[in-house]
């Protein structure tokens, strides 16, 4: 019998908020243009799975710890 692949984990609102914070910091640091930031924030708001959300911030360094 073939194993059924599990579907990716769905995101919570808090996951989207965390991604938004990461994107906001990258924009504030000049790592994202205004256009890139708007696009990525919109996509983060509609992301439904963790891999989808992670792909939006994969190439950004984590925000600096305060």
C-alpha positions, 0 to 999 in steps of 0.5 A: 500500500502506498504511503499517503503524503501528509499535507504541509502544516497550515499557518496561524495568524501569529505565523503571518504576523511573525513573517510580517514583522520580519518583512517590515524589518527587512524593509526598514533596513533597506533590504527590500524595496517598497514594491517588494515589501508590498508584494511580500506582505500581501502574499504573507497575508494570504499564505495558507501553509508554513512552506509557502510563508517560509519561502517569502522570507527564506533569503532574508536574514533574521531580524536583529535581537533587541 
